[in-house]
Amino acid sequence: MRLLLTSDTHVPKRARELPVPLLAEMDAADVVIHAGDWVDEATLDLFESRARRLVGVSGNNDGPELRARLDEVAYVECGGLRFGVVHETGASQGRERRCADRFPDLDVLVFGHSHIPWDSVAPGGLRLLNPGSPTDRRRQPHCTYMTVGVGGGRLVDVRLHRLPPRT
């Protein structure tokens, strides 16, 4: 099973459109997970029209229309693993412990907000993944997203993809 993880698309505020490689991954993925800050309902509509299965949450930059359509936390089972999706997890210091305490029944937590890619394991085994942002790199060298393979009840291939600079 192939998953696409993304967050913080911020269209049209940070980019006019989504990067072509992200759209191609969306078409190839069995499940697309978006960890909030869509900003525009048209972006959610686009994801819904292209993704085979979409799991998304609202973020702090999402207005009332998006909040009406999306939960703050989402849960999904993929390939025998229990995933949770949330936009914010707080400060990086102590993140693993906080998330393990808040989500004790999950195997993987996908989050966003910082635009900073993250891949760590909390005490007890919870895997924390932040795909960064495909449109707003902030202090990072590249805009990013992640793909994840799931098989046999485990993550088999977690990859951070760097996008080329926009022209």
Secondary structure, 3 states (H helix, E strand, C coil): CEEEEECCCCCCCCCCCCCHHHHHHHHHCCEEEECCCCCCHHHHHHHHHHCCCEEEECCCCCCHHHHHHCECEEEEEECCEEEEEECCCCCCCCHHHHHHHHCCCCCEEEECCCCCCEEEECCCCCEEEECCCCCCCCCCCCCEEEEEEEECCEEEEEEEEECCCCC
